[in-house]
Amino acid sequence: MKKEVEEQDYMVYNFKWKEIKGEWQTLEVIAHKFYEESDRMVLFKQNGGIFEIPCWSENYSDLGEDWAEKVKKQKNDELETNKEGDAST
């Protein structure tokens, strides 16, 4: 019996960053997370890989409209899921 695996549909956005005296860099990602205890930013790539930026406090970031759309969609999806859960109780 074959089990069908549903492929997740991730929204991709451009994560832009630069060191204080460096050049802007851009990477397409599906998520990012800051680890305060080790001062590093981890970027999660669409292919399942990660990209780590050490010494994050020495960098700047620029998240654009594509990131804002991702956050808006996630929030709407979350609200819709909560509505469905409330309706079944």
N, C-alpha and C positions, 0 to 999 in steps of 0.2 A: 504494500500500500504506500503510494507516494504522498508525502505531505507537501502541500503547496505552501511556499514561503511568500508572504506578501512583502513586496519591496516598499520601503519607506520612501515617502516623497519629501525630501528635504528642500527647504528654500535656501538657495545659495546667495551670499552677499559678499561684497568686497570689504576686507578688513585692511585699512591703511594705517601704517605707522612709520615713525622715523625716530632715530636717535636724536638727541638734542642738536648735534652738529652734523647729522647725516642726511642722506637722501630719503625721500618718501619711498616706501615699498608697499606693494599690494599683493594680497593673496585671497583667492576665492575660498570661502569657508562656509560651513553649515552652523558653526557655533564657536564661541570663545569663552574662556574662563580665566579669571585672575586668581592666583594663589598668593595671598598676602604674606603668609608665613615664609615663603621662599622668594618673594618678589619676582614672580614670573607669570607671563601670560601664555596660555596654551591655546592654540588655534586648532580646531577640528576640521580636517579636510574632507571633501566629499567622498574620496576613495577609501575612507576609514583611517587614514593616517593622521598624525598630529604634527604640528610645528610649534616649537617652543621658543619664546623670546625671553631670555634671562635679563635680570636687572631692569624690570619693567619701569621702575620709577625714573629711569633715565630716558624714557621714550614719550612720544606724543602719539595720539591716535586720532583718526578722522573717520567716523562712521556716517555713511550717507543715507540717502532716501531708501536704498534697497534694504538696509538694515532696519530702518523704521517700519517698512512694509512687513518685514518678517515678524517683528515684535507685535505689530497690530494684528496680523493673521493669527499668531499664536494665542493672543489674548482672546480674540473672537472665537477661536476653536475651543479654548478652555471654557469660556462662558457657555457655548453651545453644549459641550459635554456635561457641564454642571446642570443645565436646564433639563437635559435628557435624564440625568440621574434623579433629579427632583421629581420629574413626571412619573417615574417608575415606583416611587415610594408612596 
